[in-house]
Amino acid sequence: MKTKIGVIAPSDSLEQILYVTDEFEGIEVVSYTYEQLSDLEDILSAHRYEVDQWFFSGILNYTYAYEKNLITPEEGSYPPLHGSSFFGILLEAQLTNKKVFERVSIDTITDEEIDKILSYYDLQSLTYYNHPFEGYQYSDELVNFHAKRYQEGKTEVAITSIKTVYRQLKELGVPVFRVTPSYLSIKLILQFLEERAQSKRLRNAQVATIGCRIDFELNKLEELHYSFRMKHQELDLRRFLLSIAEKTSGSLMQLGDGLFFIFTTRGQMGVEVEEELFTLIQNVEMQTSSQVNIAIGIGETVSQAEQNVRLGFRNYKSFDEPTLLIVDEYQEITLKQQDKNISYQTVGAGEEWAEKLKDAHLSPGVVSKIISYVHHYQRSTFTSQDLSRWLQSTERNGRRILNEMEKVGLVEQSGEAQSGERGRPRKVFSLVQNV
């Protein structure tokens, strides 16, 4: 199956890009040209999801699309300008004018890239004035930058990568040449986009299992009444889950009282499905006063996905708001709520972690979870009370964990907090810098 890549470029750049795409047999190209940057809104609004990846001709149109929320960084990229592109257009300018230019103004290319090339080829006698790219809204500033230096006699020629800047400098009578990405730069980005699209396709094809478990609290004195009531509640729950299974093109199975599995694929798990699962948790807990646990397992096989669901159930706690617990193929757990996400590992992260934790009575998952919460809340310091809240445990257990982490050098005491009550002050800890 060919990878479908959408190319967005001005008409004069499109031919150059298509020349390189002809070498890729596994790529199907759909091209879109534009005159004004605002045209990108119409193009991407109409065709955003019709291709696997987007290829932008340069940093200007890519930045515009990203800052306008028309795409995400995972949906596309652009070929960067390297020193070879600059020297290629400088050679063209010199051959066209039959003159060696020693003073030039440049934009878009970084200072580091230019300095690296000049020092490598011993071209320190070349004087240049550079204006690195700052955003699509700075095109007028770039025109003034080039024009001012030419009018002051500081430069002999301007080199720009932006079409509108090129046109305006031409109108002002400034000698200007337009630099474009090199053949190699375009080819490398096409290879990158093709590989990313294939990786995403395989990722979306992974098995996803949605596990839903409702804990009915039966009153022994009214067991018969509640058993029938429970069956009615199960029917309502099943009806709702059947709707989710239909939307995810999945299969619904009931494995016991109050336990349901939906088998689908990762690509079918979108934001809309997650919102419906949040609504399900809220409705069931409001109507039945029973807790609903929803764990989503991701795996390369059905067996692995189901095992990850059960791992999610084992890690489920009582939360103050609707929570989805997602376990991926690497057994990384994500606690997803409507306003935040927390991710942590349940397995060790190499020899360094194993060495740190070998003498501590702690699991890598607990340590990873604590570090994730600290970074998520941007906490420079924390106490055992914070740990007890994050881990849904007692403060005594939080103190034990902090003591163990301090022994192995993961945290260090950074002060004390006065609680205002009688007794010893509470110790305040912080992560060591290399954690």
ZAVO-675525 format. One record per residue (C-alpha): residue number from 1; x, y, z. Coordinates in steps of 0.02 Angstrom, whole numbers, plus 32768, in hexadecimal, padded with zeros to 4 digits. Example, Ala and Ser with C-alpha at 12.3 -4.5 7.8 and 13.67 -1.06 7.14 Angstrom:
% ZAVO-675525
1|8267|7F1F|8186;
2|82AC|7FCB|8165;
***
This chain:
% ZAVO-675525
1|8000|8000|8000;
2|804A|80A7|7FCB;
3|8065|8136|8045;
4|7FFE|81CE|8016;
5|805C|8271|8030;
6|8010|831C|8015;
7|8089|83A1|7FD4;
8|8064|8457|7FFB;
9|80D0|84D3|7F9C;
10|80CE|8570|7F32;
11|80C2|8547|7E79;
12|8179|8570|7E57;
13|81B6|84F8|7EE0;
14|8140|846A|7EB7;
15|819B|8430|7E1A;
16|823E|841F|7E79;
17|81EC|83B5|7F01;
18|8190|8345|7E85;
19|8234|8325|7E2B;
20|8274|82D1|7ECA;
21|81D2|8274|7EF3;
22|81DC|8218|7E4C;
23|8266|81AE|7E97;
24|81F3|8166|7F1D;
25|818C|80D6|7EDB;
26|8131|80BD|7F7F;
27|80F0|816F|7F88;
28|8052|81B6|7F3A;
29|805B|8274|7F31;
30|7FC8|82EB|7F38;
31|8001|839F|7F19;
32|7FB2|8443|7F4D;
33|7FF1|84F0|7F1A;
34|7FC8|8597|7F6A;
35|7FE5|8650|7F4D;
36|7FC4|8695|7FFC;
37|7FE7|8640|80A2;
38|7F31|8654|80D0;
39|7F09|85D8|8044;
40|7F51|854E|80B3;
41|7EB9|8559|8124;
42|7E44|8527|8096;
43|7EBA|849E|8058;
44|7ED5|844A|8100;
45|7E21|8460|813B;
46|7DE5|8402|80A1;
47|7E6F|8380|808D;
48|7EC9|836E|8134;
49|7E9B|82B8|8152;
50|7EA3|827D|809D;
51|7F5F|825B|80A1;
52|7FD5|81FD|8114;
53|8052|828D|8128;
54|8068|8341|80EF;
55|8106|8381|8099;
56|811A|843E|80A6;
57|8192|8496|8030;
58|81E1|84FD|80BB;
59|81E0|853A|816D;
60|816C|85CC|8145;
61|80D1|856C|810C;
62|80F2|84E2|818C;
63|80FB|855E|821C;
64|805D|85B6|81E0;
65|7FFD|8512|81DB;
66|803D|84DC|8286;
67|801D|8582|82DF;
68|7F6D|858A|8295;
69|7F4C|84DA|82DA;
70|7F2F|8497|822B;
71|7FA6|8405|824A;
72|800B|83B7|82D6;
73|80C7|8395|82CF;
74|809F|82DC|82B9;
75|8040|82FE|8217;
76|80C8|834D|81AD;
77|8173|839C|8199;
78|81DD|8408|8126;
79|828E|83FC|80DC;
80|8307|8469|813F;
81|8380|84DF|80E9;
82|8435|84AB|80FB;
83|84D5|8505|80D1;
84|84DE|84AA|802A;
85|843B|84FD|7FF5;
86|8482|85A9|801D;
87|8525|858D|7FBF;
88|84C9|8542|7F2B;
89|8460|85DF|7F13;
90|84F6|864F|7F36;
91|8554|85F8|7EA9;
92|84BD|8610|7E37;
93|84B9|86CA|7E63;
94|8572|86DD|7E3B;
95|8565|8682|7D95;
96|84CB|86E7|7D64;
97|851E|878D|7D8B;
98|85CF|8754|7D5A;
99|860C|879D|7DFE;
100|864C|875A|7EA4;
101|85DE|8796|7F32;
102|8638|87AE|7FD8;
103|85AE|8805|803B;
104|8501|87B4|8046;
105|8465|87B8|80B2;
106|840C|8715|80DB;
107|836E|86DE|8135;
108|8322|863C|8179;
109|83C7|85DB|8188;
110|840B|85D4|823A;
111|84AC|862D|826B;
112|84F6|8588|82A5;
113|84DB|8539|81FA;
114|852F|85C9|819E;
115|85C2|85D4|8217;
116|85DE|851A|8209;
117|85E7|851C|814C;
118|8655|85B9|8143;
119|86D4|8572|81BE;
120|86D3|84C7|816A;
121|86FD|850E|80BE;
122|876C|859C|80FE;
123|86F9|8626|80BB;
124|870D|869E|814C;
125|8727|8730|80D3;
126|866F|8726|80A2;
127|860C|87AA|8100;
128|8558|877D|8123;
129|84C4|87C5|8183;
130|8447|8741|81B9;
131|8394|874C|81F9;
132|835E|86A0|823B;
133|82A8|866F|8225;
134|8235|86AE|82B0;
135|8187|868D|826C;
136|8117|86A3|81D6;
137|80DB|874E|8212;
138|818A|879C|8202;
139|8195|87A4|8142;
140|818C|8863|8140;
141|8219|8868|81BD;
142|8282|87FA|814C;
143|8265|886E|80B8;
144|82A0|8902|811F;
145|8336|889E|815D;
146|8376|8877|80AE;
147|8349|8920|8060;
148|8398|8988|80EA;
149|8440|892F|80E0;
150|8444|893A|8023;
151|8418|89F3|8024;
152|849F|8A14|80A6;
153|851F|89BF|8036;
154|8540|8933|80B2;
155|850A|88AA|8039;
156|8511|8889|7F7F;
157|8486|8807|7F72;
158|83F8|87BF|7FDB;
159|83CF|8707|7FEB;
160|8323|86D7|802F;
161|82BC|8638|8038;
162|8213|868E|8040;
163|81B4|86B2|7FA0;
164|815B|874F|7FDC;
165|81FF|879A|801B;
166|8251|8770|7F74;
167|81C6|87C9|7F14;
168|81C8|8865|7F80;
169|8285|8876|7F77;
170|827B|8865|7EBA;
171|81FF|88F6|7EB6;
172|8276|895E|7F21;
173|8304|893F|7EA7;
174|836C|88D8|7F1F;
175|83D4|884E|7ECA;
176|8385|87B2|7F16;
177|8389|86F7|7EFC;
178|8317|8676|7F47;
179|8362|85E0|7FA0;
180|8305|853A|7FA0;
181|8323|8495|7FFB;
182|83A6|8425|7FAE;
183|8380|8383|7F54;
184|83C7|831F|7FE6;
185|8361|8380|8068;
186|82BF|835F|800A;
187|82E9|82A7|7FF3;
188|8311|828D|80AC;
189|826E|82DC|80E5;
190|820B|8273|8069;
191|825E|81D6|80AE;
192|8236|8210|815F;
193|817F|8231|8137;
194|816D|8189|80DF;
195|81B6|812C|8174;
196|814D|818F|81F0;
197|80AD|8169|818E;
198|80D5|80AE|8189;
199|80FC|80AE|8243;
200|8059|8107|8268;
201|7FFA|808B|81FC;
202|8043|7FF8|825D;
203|8021|8051|8301;
204|7F6A|806E|82D4;
205|7F59|7FB6|82A6;
206|7F89|7F7E|8355;
207|7F03|7F29|83BD;
208|7EA9|7F94|843D;
209|7E3B|7F45|84C3;
210|7DC5|7FB1|852B;
211|7DA1|7F60|85D1;
212|7D0C|7F9D|8637;
213|7CEF|7F5C|86E6;
214|7C63|7F97|8758;
215|7C67|7F69|8810;
216|7BB5|7F4F|884D;
217|7B9E|7F5C|8909;
218|7B17|7EE0|8939;
219|7ABB|7EF1|89DE;
220|7AAE|7E41|8A24;
221|7A05|7E67|8A72;
222|79BE|7E9B|89CB;
223|7A25|7E29|895C;
224|7993|7DEE|88F1;
225|7955|7E9F|88CF;
226|7A01|7EE0|88A3;
227|7A2D|7E4B|8837;
228|799D|7E77|87C1;
229|79CA|7F2E|87CC;
230|7A7D|7F00|87A4;
231|7A46|7EA1|8709;
232|79E7|7F39|86CB;
233|7A7F|7FA6|86E9;
234|7AEB|7F2A|868B;
235|7A73|7F33|85F7;
236|7A7F|7FF1|85F6;
237|7B3D|7FE6|8600;
238|7B42|7F65|8575;
239|7AD7|7FD3|8505;
240|7B4E|8065|851D;
241|7BE8|7FF9|84FF;
242|7B98|7FAF|8464;
243|7B8B|805F|841F;
244|7C45|807B|8440;
245|7C6F|7FD3|83EF;
246|7C0E|8008|8355;
247|7C6B|80AD|8348;
248|7D15|8058|835B;
249|7CE8|7FC9|82E3;
250|7D09|7F54|8375;
251|7CBF|7EBA|83C6;
252|7C6B|7EBC|8471;
253|7C79|7E29|84E8;
254|7C3A|7E0F|859A;
255|7CAF|7DA4|8602;
256|7C51|7DA5|86A7;
257|7BE0|7E0C|8716;
258|7C0C|7EC1|86F5;
259|7CA6|7E9A|868A;
260|7CA7|7EC9|85D1;
261|7D2E|7ECB|854B;
262|7D2A|7F26|84A4;
263|7DAB|7EE9|8426;
264|7DDC|7F6A|83A3;
265|7E79|7FBC|835B;
266|7EE1|804D|8396;
267|7EB7|80B5|82FD;
268|7DFE|80B3|832D;
269|7E21|80FE|83D9;
270|7E05|81B7|83BF;
271|7DDB|824B|842E;
272|7D21|8232|840F;
273|7D28|8180|8454;
274|7D87|81B9|84EF;
275|7D06|8241|850F;
276|7C7B|81BF|8506;
277|7CD8|8151|8583;
278|7CE7|81E5|85FA;
279|7C2C|8202|85E8;
280|7C0B|8149|860A;
281|7C6C|814F|86AD;
282|7C0F|81EB|86E6;
283|7B61|81A7|86BA;
284|7B79|80FC|8709;
285|7BC3|813F|87AB;
286|7B38|81C1|87B7;
287|7AAB|8145|8798;
288|7AEA|80AD|87F8;
289|7B68|80F3|8877;
290|7BDD|8069|8839;
291|7C8F|8083|8801;
292|7CB8|8067|8748;
293|7D69|8038|871A;
294|7D9C|804C|8664;
295|7E46|800D|862E;
296|7E83|800E|857A;
297|7F09|7F92|8548;
298|7F74|7FA6|84AB;
299|7FD6|7F15|8463;
300|801A|7EC5|83C7;
301|7FA8|7E2F|83E5;
302|7EFD|7E17|8433;
303|7F4D|7DB8|84C3;
304|7FC7|7E44|84EB;
305|7F3E|7EC8|84E3;
306|7ECF|7E63|8559;
307|7F60|7E48|85D3;
308|7F7F|7F03|85D3;
309|7EC8|7F24|85FC;
310|7ED6|7EB2|8693;
311|7F77|7F09|86C5;
312|7F17|7FAC|86BB;
313|7E8E|7F69|872E;
314|7F13|7F35|87AD;
315|7F58|7FE7|87AC;
316|7EAE|803A|87B7;
317|7E8C|80A8|884D;
318|7DF9|8111|8886;
319|7E01|81B8|882C;
320|7DA6|825A|884F;
321|7D76|8270|8798;
322|7D56|81FD|8702;
323|7DFA|81A8|86D2;
324|7E30|8136|8645;
325|7EC6|80CA|8667;
326|7F27|809F|85C8;
327|7FB0|801B|85C1;
328|8015|8018|8520;
329|807F|7F8F|84D2;
330|8115|7FC3|853D;
331|80AA|7FB9|85DA;
332|80B4|8075|85F2;
333|8019|80AC|8651;
334|7FC0|814F|862A;
335|7F3B|8195|869E;
336|7ECF|81FB|862A;
337|7E54|8278|8670;
338|7DF5|8301|8617;
339|7E70|8388|864C;
340|7F16|832C|8660;
341|7F7D|8291|8635;
342|7FFD|8239|86A3;
343|806F|81B1|865C;
344|80E8|813F|86B6;
345|8147|809D|8699;
346|8121|7FF9|86F1;
347|81C5|7FA6|86C1;
348|8279|7FD5|86E2;
349|82D1|804D|866C;
350|8378|7FF7|8655;
351|840F|7FCD|86BF;
352|841D|8078|8710;
353|8370|806A|875D;
354|838C|7FB6|878F;
355|842C|7FEA|87E9;
356|83D3|8077|8845;
357|833E|800D|887C;
358|8393|7F68|88A4;
359|83A8|7F95|895C;
360|8300|7FEF|896D;
361|8257|7FA2|8992;
362|8206|7FFE|8900;
363|81C4|7FCD|8856;
364|81FC|802D|87BA;
365|8145|8053|8795;
366|812A|80B0|8839;
367|81C9|8116|8821;
368|819D|813E|876D;
369|80EE|8174|87A1;
370|8132|81EB|8826;
371|81AE|823A|87AE;
372|8123|824F|872C;
373|80B3|82A8|87AA;
374|8141|831A|87E2;
375|8166|834E|872F;
376|80AD|835C|8701;
377|8086|83D3|878F;
378|812E|842B|877B;
379|8154|8413|8832;
380|8204|843E|886B;
381|81DE|83F9|8919;
382|815F|837E|8960;
383|8132|8325|8A01;
384|80F2|827B|8A38;
385|8044|82C7|8A39;
386|8055|82ED|897F;
387|808B|8239|895E;
388|7FF8|81F3|89BF;
389|7F82|8259|8953;
390|7FD7|822B|88AE;
391|7FE3|8172|88D8;
392|7F39|8165|892E;
393|7F8D|811E|89CA;
394|7FAE|814D|8A7E;
395|8027|81D6|8AB3;
396|8087|8153|8B16;
397|80A5|80F3|8A75;
398|80D9|8196|8A21;
399|815D|81B2|8AA8;
400|819D|8100|8A91;
401|81AE|8117|89D5;
402|820A|81BD|89E9;
403|8281|8170|8A66;
404|82A9|80E3|89EC;
405|82C0|815E|895C;
406|8333|81C8|89C7;
407|839E|8130|89F3;
408|83C0|8109|893B;
409|83DE|81BE|8909;
410|833F|81E2|88A7;
411|8303|826E|8919;
412|8355|82DF|8999;
413|8310|8341|8A2B;
414|8306|83F9|8A00;
415|82AF|8440|8A9A;
416|8223|842F|8B17;
417|816E|8469|8B16;
418|8114|84A4|8BB1;
419|8064|845F|8BB6;
420|8027|84D7|8C3D;
421|7FFA|8443|8CAB;
422|8055|83EF|8D3A;
423|80DC|8373|8D0E;
424|8175|836C|8CA2;
425|817C|83D3|8C00;
426|815F|8376|8B5D;
427|81F9|8353|8AF3;
428|81FF|83A2|8A46;
429|8258|8345|89B9;
430|8290|8368|8907;
431|82CC|82F9|8879;
432|8387|82F1|885F;
433|83B9|834C|87C0;
434|83E6|82B2|8758;
435|833F|825B|8771;
***
